[in-house]
């Protein structure tokens, strides 16, 4: 009865093992095979009757058989579930004598009579073929490629990596990828790598930034890097494709330099033309104005009202044209008659501007004052012109109350931030950019005379000084014009003056 129960148990176990999609062989402590499922028969080409009772060594290539009994004995001394030969290439031997790569998982089972070992065997032929194909694809790629794990350890490189970086393959394998990165970037790289593995997707590395790589000889070169996650049974890896863009960058820099030189020549020619044209226009305009005024003075009583009105309009138009030419000449002088930069006290700039605007300030009973202003490095005359234009606009575009104009400055992000604030009529937000364009006017000439060049001059001057200018304003609530000038001098800061 017990024997029949035992037979049924074996039959049931065999049926269970035959339903498993993996080849399974059960061996006893001596290495003899006691159970073999159908998948193992198919994998090795033997029938179960040929294998049962035989040593499992017949399924191993001859070169591995001598050492297998010791390995089996070592496992039986401390039996526990584990992969066999972890880190080594294992092979099986079919009945027809062909070898094939395998992976083996071992699981001990204690019985009343003995400890049995269940071996699950997986044919790795297709995976090995795919891995070989993958390695061949990487190796033959015309782009330098390196594969790393989550610790940054280099697992695979191709020939192009060796050529590009000057290393032999064995010098890079199992080394940290930071060896290929300039020292100044190495500190931040582990964090960037961790972020990529947290959200792995194919993308360019450092998009929008200049990336550099480091050769074995210590030289740096600009690169573009594409990252691709590679998911395997062993975990997640990243494959980096690295392209040397030195030549592309050199050509781009050369093209940009030529474009800049051409633009500079064009600007110089345009400035020279504007200066000469506006300068040469002044004499004939003065003559026209003089003769028209002489005509008005000498013949006013002899002409009718219509003629006198025409003369008045001619005089007014000539004066407007003179103002326009004068302002155009001022605009062209920003570059054509620029002076070298030098330290100049902000209070000195303010006082000079106020002195030149004294009659206008008195005429509208304006209150113009300033806070502590720093010493800045720049073109004194041009900076005076900026304050003249900004304070002058505050006086011109005043409201019903006497103008109040306050000039202040403070340090901000490596710059001196100047502010010219008034209580005037203000500007609609949609015009905040437009007002800095040359010849742009928001009001009729008869209401607020001018050429529309003053703020364009301010922007040109501030840009020449490496700063920027903008406004915050609204209708009926005054305006604040801001402009920046980079801080320079000792420790990057100037002292207020």
C-alpha positions as CSV (number, residue, x, y, z in Angstrom):
1,X,0.0,0.0,0.0
2,X,2.8,2.4,0.9
3,X,4.6,1.5,-2.3
4,X,1.5,2.3,-4.4
5,X,1.2,5.6,-2.6
6,X,4.8,6.4,-3.3
7,X,4.4,5.5,-7.0
8,X,1.4,7.7,-7.2
9,X,3.3,10.6,-5.6
10,X,6.1,10.3,-8.1
11,X,3.6,10.1,-10.9
12,X,1.8,13.2,-9.6
13,X,5.2,15.1,-9.2
14,X,6.2,14.1,-12.7
15,X,2.9,15.4,-14.1
16,X,3.4,18.6,-12.3
17,X,6.9,19.0,-13.6
18,X,5.8,18.2,-17.1
19,X,3.3,21.1,-17.0
20,X,6.2,23.6,-16.2
21,X,7.4,25.4,-19.3
22,X,11.0,25.2,-18.1
23,X,13.3,22.2,-18.3
24,X,13.5,20.6,-14.8
25,X,15.8,17.8,-13.6
26,X,15.8,16.4,-10.0
27,X,19.0,14.9,-8.8
28,X,19.9,13.1,-5.5
29,X,22.9,13.7,-3.3
30,X,25.1,11.5,-5.5
31,X,24.2,13.5,-8.6
32,X,22.0,10.8,-10.1
33,X,18.9,12.0,-11.9
34,X,15.7,10.8,-10.3
35,X,13.1,12.9,-12.2
36,X,13.2,14.5,-15.6
37,X,10.3,16.5,-17.2
38,X,9.3,16.5,-20.8
39,X,10.9,19.9,-21.5
40,X,14.3,18.6,-20.3
41,X,14.0,15.6,-22.6
42,X,13.2,18.0,-25.5
43,X,16.1,20.4,-24.5
44,X,18.8,17.7,-24.2
45,X,17.5,15.2,-26.8
46,X,17.3,12.3,-24.4
47,X,14.3,10.2,-23.3
48,X,13.6,10.0,-19.6
49,X,14.5,6.3,-19.5
50,X,18.0,7.2,-20.9
51,X,18.5,9.8,-18.1
52,X,16.9,8.4,-15.0
53,X,19.6,6.9,-12.7
54,X,22.4,8.4,-14.8
55,X,24.8,11.1,-13.4
56,X,23.8,14.6,-14.3
57,X,27.4,15.1,-15.5
58,X,26.5,13.5,-18.8
59,X,24.6,16.8,-19.6
60,X,27.8,18.8,-19.1
61,X,30.5,19.4,-21.7
62,X,33.6,17.2,-21.0
63,X,35.8,20.2,-20.0
64,X,33.5,20.9,-17.0
65,X,32.9,17.4,-15.7
66,X,36.0,17.0,-13.7
67,X,35.2,19.9,-11.4
68,X,31.5,19.3,-11.1
69,X,31.5,16.7,-8.2
70,X,33.3,19.2,-6.0
71,X,30.9,22.0,-6.8
72,X,28.0,19.7,-6.2
73,X,29.4,18.6,-2.8
74,X,30.0,22.2,-1.9
75,X,26.3,23.0,-2.6
76,X,25.1,20.0,-0.6
77,X,27.1,21.2,2.4
78,X,25.1,24.4,2.5
79,X,22.0,23.8,0.4
80,X,19.9,26.8,-0.4
81,X,18.1,28.3,-3.3
82,X,20.5,30.1,-5.6
83,X,21.6,30.5,-9.2
84,X,24.3,28.1,-10.3
85,X,27.6,29.5,-11.4
86,X,26.6,33.2,-10.9
87,X,28.8,35.4,-13.0
88,X,30.1,32.5,-15.1
89,X,29.1,31.3,-18.6
90,X,27.4,27.9,-18.2
91,X,26.9,25.4,-21.0
92,X,24.8,22.2,-21.5
93,X,25.6,19.2,-23.7
94,X,22.9,17.6,-25.9
95,X,22.8,13.9,-26.8
96,X,24.0,14.8,-30.4
97,X,27.1,16.4,-28.9
98,X,26.2,20.1,-29.5
99,X,26.8,22.6,-26.7
100,X,24.4,25.5,-25.8
101,X,24.5,28.3,-23.2
102,X,22.3,27.8,-20.2
103,X,21.2,29.4,-16.9
104,X,20.5,27.1,-13.9
105,X,18.5,27.7,-10.8
106,X,19.0,25.3,-7.8
107,X,16.5,24.6,-5.2
108,X,17.1,21.9,-2.4
109,X,14.2,19.7,-1.2
110,X,14.7,17.7,2.0
111,X,13.1,14.2,2.1
112,X,13.1,11.4,4.6
113,X,15.9,9.5,2.8
114,X,18.0,12.2,1.1
115,X,18.3,15.9,0.0
116,X,17.2,16.3,-3.6
117,X,18.1,19.2,-5.8
118,X,15.6,20.6,-8.3
119,X,17.5,22.2,-11.2
120,X,15.5,24.6,-13.4
121,X,17.4,25.0,-16.7
122,X,16.9,27.8,-19.3
123,X,18.3,27.7,-22.8
124,X,20.1,31.0,-23.3
125,X,20.9,30.5,-27.0
126,X,18.5,33.1,-28.3
127,X,19.3,35.6,-25.6
128,X,23.0,35.1,-26.2
129,X,22.4,35.6,-29.9
130,X,20.5,38.8,-29.3
131,X,23.2,40.0,-26.9
132,X,25.9,39.3,-29.6
133,X,23.8,41.1,-32.2
134,X,23.4,44.0,-29.8
135,X,27.1,44.1,-29.1
136,X,27.9,43.9,-32.9
137,X,25.5,46.7,-33.6
138,X,27.1,48.9,-31.0
139,X,30.6,48.0,-32.1
140,X,30.0,48.8,-35.7
141,X,28.2,52.1,-35.0
142,X,29.9,55.1,-36.5
143,X,29.1,57.0,-33.2
144,X,31.0,56.6,-30.0
145,X,28.8,54.6,-27.6
146,X,29.1,53.6,-23.9
147,X,26.7,51.6,-21.7
148,X,26.7,52.1,-18.0
149,X,24.7,50.9,-15.0
150,X,22.9,52.9,-12.3
151,X,26.2,53.3,-10.4
152,X,27.9,54.9,-13.4
153,X,30.1,51.8,-14.0
154,X,31.1,51.3,-17.7
155,X,29.9,48.0,-18.9
156,X,30.4,48.2,-22.7
157,X,32.2,50.5,-25.1
158,X,32.7,50.4,-28.8
159,X,35.8,51.0,-31.0
160,X,34.7,54.6,-31.7
161,X,34.9,55.4,-28.0
162,X,38.5,54.1,-28.0
163,X,39.3,56.3,-30.9
164,X,37.6,59.4,-29.6
165,X,38.8,59.3,-26.0
166,X,42.2,57.7,-26.6
167,X,41.6,54.8,-24.1
168,X,42.0,51.1,-24.7
169,X,38.8,49.2,-24.1
170,X,40.1,47.4,-21.0
171,X,41.1,50.7,-19.4
172,X,37.4,51.8,-19.4
173,X,35.4,48.6,-18.6
174,X,34.3,48.5,-14.9
175,X,35.5,52.1,-14.4
176,X,33.3,55.0,-13.5
177,X,32.0,57.0,-16.5
178,X,33.1,60.2,-14.7
179,X,36.6,59.4,-16.1
180,X,35.3,60.8,-19.4
181,X,34.0,64.0,-17.9
182,X,36.0,67.2,-17.1
183,X,36.7,67.5,-13.4
184,X,34.6,70.7,-13.0
185,X,31.4,68.8,-14.0
186,X,32.1,65.5,-12.2
187,X,30.5,66.6,-8.9
188,X,27.1,67.1,-10.3
189,X,27.0,64.1,-12.6
190,X,25.9,61.4,-10.1
191,X,22.8,63.5,-9.3
192,X,22.0,64.0,-13.0
193,X,22.4,60.2,-13.6
194,X,20.1,59.4,-10.7
195,X,17.4,61.7,-12.1
196,X,17.6,60.0,-15.5
197,X,17.2,56.5,-14.0
198,X,14.3,57.8,-11.9
199,X,12.5,58.8,-15.2
200,X,14.2,56.9,-18.0
201,X,13.4,58.0,-21.5
202,X,15.3,58.5,-24.7
203,X,16.5,62.1,-24.8
204,X,19.4,64.5,-25.4
205,X,21.6,65.0,-22.3
206,X,22.0,68.6,-21.2
207,X,19.7,70.1,-23.8
208,X,20.4,73.8,-24.1
209,X,23.8,73.5,-22.4
210,X,27.3,73.3,-23.6
211,X,28.6,69.8,-22.8
212,X,32.3,68.8,-22.8
213,X,34.1,65.5,-22.6
214,X,37.6,64.7,-21.4
215,X,40.2,62.6,-23.4
216,X,42.8,60.4,-21.8
217,X,45.5,63.0,-22.6
218,X,43.5,65.6,-20.6
219,X,42.2,67.7,-23.5
220,X,38.5,68.7,-23.5
221,X,36.2,68.8,-26.5
222,X,32.6,69.8,-27.0
223,X,30.1,67.0,-27.4
224,X,26.4,66.2,-28.0
225,X,25.1,63.2,-26.0
226,X,22.0,61.1,-26.6
227,X,20.7,58.9,-23.8
228,X,18.6,55.7,-24.3
229,X,17.4,53.4,-21.5
230,X,18.1,49.7,-22.0
231,X,15.9,47.4,-20.0
232,X,17.2,43.8,-19.5
233,X,16.5,40.9,-17.1
234,X,19.5,42.1,-15.2
235,X,18.1,45.6,-14.7
236,X,18.0,49.0,-16.3
237,X,21.1,50.4,-18.1
238,X,21.7,53.5,-20.1
239,X,23.3,53.6,-23.6
240,X,25.0,57.0,-24.3
241,X,25.8,58.0,-27.9
242,X,28.5,60.7,-27.9
243,X,29.2,63.0,-30.9
244,X,32.3,65.2,-31.2
245,X,31.0,68.6,-32.4
246,X,34.3,70.4,-32.4
247,X,34.3,71.0,-36.1
248,X,30.6,72.0,-36.1
249,X,31.2,74.4,-33.3
250,X,34.3,75.9,-35.0
251,X,32.3,76.5,-38.2
252,X,29.4,77.9,-36.3
253,X,31.7,80.2,-34.4
254,X,33.4,81.3,-37.6
255,X,30.1,81.9,-39.3
256,X,28.8,83.9,-36.3
257,X,32.0,85.9,-36.2
258,X,31.7,86.8,-39.9
259,X,28.1,87.7,-39.4
260,X,29.0,89.9,-36.4
261,X,31.8,91.6,-38.4
262,X,29.5,92.3,-41.3
263,X,26.8,93.6,-39.0
264,X,29.4,95.8,-37.2
265,X,30.6,97.2,-40.6
266,X,27.0,97.8,-41.6
267,X,26.2,99.6,-38.3
268,X,29.3,101.7,-38.6
269,X,28.4,102.7,-42.2
270,X,24.8,103.4,-41.2
271,X,25.9,105.5,-38.2
272,X,28.4,107.4,-40.4
273,X,25.6,108.0,-42.9
274,X,23.2,109.2,-40.3
275,X,25.7,111.5,-38.7
276,X,26.9,113.0,-42.0
277,X,23.3,113.3,-43.4
278,X,21.9,114.9,-40.3
279,X,25.0,117.2,-39.9
280,X,24.9,118.3,-43.5
281,X,21.1,118.9,-43.4
282,X,21.5,121.5,-40.6
283,X,23.0,124.3,-42.7
284,X,20.3,124.3,-45.4
285,X,17.6,124.0,-42.8
286,X,18.9,127.0,-40.9
287,X,19.0,128.9,-44.2
288,X,15.4,128.0,-44.9
289,X,14.3,129.0,-41.4
290,X,16.2,132.3,-41.6
291,X,14.7,133.3,-45.0
292,X,11.2,132.3,-44.0
293,X,11.4,134.3,-40.8
294,X,12.9,137.2,-42.8
295,X,10.0,136.9,-45.2
296,X,7.5,136.9,-42.3
297,X,9.1,139.9,-40.7
298,X,9.5,142.0,-43.8
299,X,6.3,141.3,-45.7
300,X,3.8,140.4,-42.9
301,X,1.9,143.7,-43.4
302,X,1.8,143.3,-47.2
303,X,0.4,139.7,-47.2
304,X,-3.2,138.6,-46.5
305,X,-4.2,136.3,-43.7
306,X,-3.9,133.1,-45.8
307,X,-0.3,133.9,-46.8
308,X,0.7,134.7,-43.2
309,X,-0.9,131.4,-42.1
310,X,1.1,129.5,-44.7
311,X,4.3,131.2,-43.6
312,X,3.6,130.4,-40.0
313,X,3.1,126.7,-40.9
314,X,6.3,126.7,-42.9
315,X,8.2,128.1,-39.9
316,X,6.6,125.5,-37.6
317,X,7.4,122.6,-39.9
318,X,11.1,123.8,-40.3
319,X,11.5,123.9,-36.6
320,X,10.1,120.4,-36.2
321,X,12.5,119.2,-38.9
322,X,15.4,120.9,-37.2
323,X,14.4,119.1,-33.9
324,X,14.1,115.8,-35.8
325,X,17.6,116.2,-37.4
326,X,19.1,117.3,-34.1
327,X,17.7,114.2,-32.4
328,X,18.8,111.9,-35.2
329,X,22.3,113.4,-34.9
330,X,22.2,112.7,-31.2
331,X,21.1,109.1,-31.8
332,X,24.0,108.5,-34.3
333,X,26.5,109.9,-31.9
334,X,25.9,107.1,-29.4
335,X,28.4,105.0,-31.3
336,X,30.1,107.4,-33.6
337,X,31.3,109.8,-30.9
338,X,31.4,107.5,-27.9
339,X,34.0,108.1,-25.2
340,X,36.0,105.4,-23.2
341,X,34.4,104.2,-20.0
342,X,35.7,105.6,-16.8
343,X,34.5,105.8,-13.1
344,X,32.0,108.6,-12.7
345,X,29.9,109.5,-9.6
346,X,26.1,109.0,-10.1
347,X,25.5,112.3,-8.2
348,X,27.7,114.1,-10.7
349,X,25.6,112.7,-13.6
350,X,22.4,113.7,-11.9
351,X,23.6,117.3,-11.1
352,X,24.8,117.8,-14.7
353,X,21.4,116.6,-16.1
354,X,19.5,118.9,-13.7
355,X,21.6,121.9,-14.6
356,X,20.9,121.4,-18.3
357,X,17.2,121.1,-17.6
358,X,17.1,124.0,-15.1
359,X,14.8,126.3,-17.2
360,X,12.3,123.5,-17.9
361,X,12.3,122.5,-14.3
362,X,11.6,126.1,-13.2
363,X,9.0,126.7,-15.8
364,X,6.8,123.8,-14.6
365,X,7.7,124.2,-10.9
366,X,8.9,120.6,-10.8
367,X,10.4,118.9,-7.7
368,X,13.4,116.9,-9.0
369,X,15.6,115.0,-6.4
370,X,17.7,111.9,-6.0
371,X,18.8,109.4,-3.3
372,X,22.3,108.1,-2.8
373,X,23.7,107.2,-6.2
374,X,26.7,104.9,-6.8
375,X,29.9,105.4,-8.7
376,X,29.5,103.6,-12.0
377,X,31.9,102.8,-14.9
378,X,30.7,104.3,-18.2
379,X,30.6,107.1,-20.7
380,X,29.9,110.3,-18.6
381,X,28.3,112.4,-21.4
382,X,26.1,109.5,-22.5
383,X,24.8,108.7,-19.0
384,X,24.1,112.4,-18.5
385,X,22.1,112.3,-21.7
386,X,20.1,109.3,-20.4
387,X,19.0,111.2,-17.3
388,X,18.3,114.3,-19.4
389,X,15.9,112.3,-21.6
390,X,14.2,110.5,-18.8
391,X,13.7,113.5,-16.5
392,X,12.8,115.6,-19.5
393,X,10.0,113.1,-20.4
394,X,8.7,113.3,-16.8
395,X,8.5,117.1,-17.2
396,X,6.9,116.9,-20.6
397,X,4.3,114.2,-19.9
398,X,3.2,115.7,-16.6
399,X,-0.3,115.7,-15.2
400,X,-2.3,118.5,-13.6
401,X,-0.1,118.6,-10.5
402,X,3.5,120.0,-10.6
403,X,5.9,117.2,-11.6
404,X,7.6,115.2,-8.9
405,X,10.7,113.3,-10.2
406,X,12.8,111.0,-8.0
407,X,16.0,109.3,-9.1
408,X,17.3,106.3,-7.0
409,X,19.7,103.4,-7.4
410,X,20.4,100.1,-5.6
411,X,22.5,97.0,-6.0
412,X,20.7,94.1,-7.7
413,X,22.1,90.8,-9.0
414,X,25.6,92.2,-9.9
415,X,24.1,95.4,-11.4
416,X,23.3,98.9,-10.3
417,X,19.5,99.3,-10.8
418,X,18.5,102.9,-11.4
419,X,14.9,104.1,-11.2
420,X,13.5,107.4,-12.4
421,X,10.0,107.8,-11.0
422,X,7.4,110.5,-11.7
423,X,3.7,111.4,-11.1
424,X,2.9,112.1,-14.8
425,X,0.2,110.9,-17.1
426,X,1.6,107.4,-17.4
427,X,1.7,104.9,-20.2
428,X,-0.6,102.1,-21.2
429,X,1.1,98.7,-20.6
430,X,0.7,97.6,-24.2
431,X,3.0,100.4,-25.3
432,X,5.9,99.6,-22.8
433,X,8.1,98.1,-25.5
434,X,7.0,100.3,-28.4
435,X,8.1,103.5,-26.8
436,X,11.8,102.5,-27.0
437,X,11.6,102.2,-30.8
438,X,13.1,105.1,-32.9
439,X,10.5,107.7,-34.1
440,X,7.7,106.0,-32.1
441,X,5.2,108.5,-30.6
442,X,2.0,107.9,-28.6
443,X,0.7,111.4,-28.7
444,X,-0.1,114.1,-31.4
445,X,2.7,116.6,-32.1
446,X,0.5,119.5,-31.2
447,X,-0.1,118.1,-27.7
448,X,3.4,116.9,-26.9
449,X,6.1,118.1,-29.3
450,X,9.1,115.8,-30.0
451,X,10.7,113.5,-32.5
452,X,10.2,110.1,-30.7
453,X,14.0,109.5,-30.5
454,X,14.8,110.2,-26.8
455,X,13.9,106.8,-25.4
456,X,15.6,105.1,-28.3
457,X,18.8,107.0,-27.5
458,X,18.4,105.9,-23.8
459,X,18.1,102.2,-24.8
460,X,21.1,102.4,-27.2
461,X,23.2,104.0,-24.5
462,X,22.3,101.5,-21.8
463,X,22.8,98.6,-24.2
464,X,26.3,100.0,-25.0
465,X,27.0,99.9,-21.2
466,X,25.9,96.2,-21.0
467,X,22.6,96.9,-19.3
468,X,18.9,97.0,-20.1
469,X,16.1,99.5,-19.7
470,X,12.3,99.1,-19.2
471,X,9.3,100.8,-17.7
472,X,6.5,100.1,-15.3
473,X,3.6,102.4,-15.8
474,X,-0.2,102.8,-16.1
475,X,-2.5,105.6,-17.3
476,X,-2.9,108.2,-14.7
477,X,-0.5,106.7,-12.1
478,X,2.9,107.9,-13.3
479,X,5.8,106.0,-14.6
480,X,9.0,104.4,-13.3
481,X,11.8,103.9,-15.8
482,X,14.4,101.4,-14.7
483,X,17.8,100.8,-16.2
484,X,20.8,98.7,-15.2
485,X,24.6,99.2,-15.3
486,X,26.9,96.3,-14.4
487,X,28.8,96.7,-11.2
488,X,32.6,96.9,-11.7
489,X,35.6,97.8,-9.7
490,X,37.1,96.2,-6.6
491,X,35.3,93.0,-5.6
492,X,32.7,93.7,-8.3
493,X,31.1,96.6,-6.3
494,X,31.3,100.4,-6.4
495,X,30.8,102.6,-3.4
496,X,27.9,105.1,-3.5
497,X,28.9,108.7,-4.2
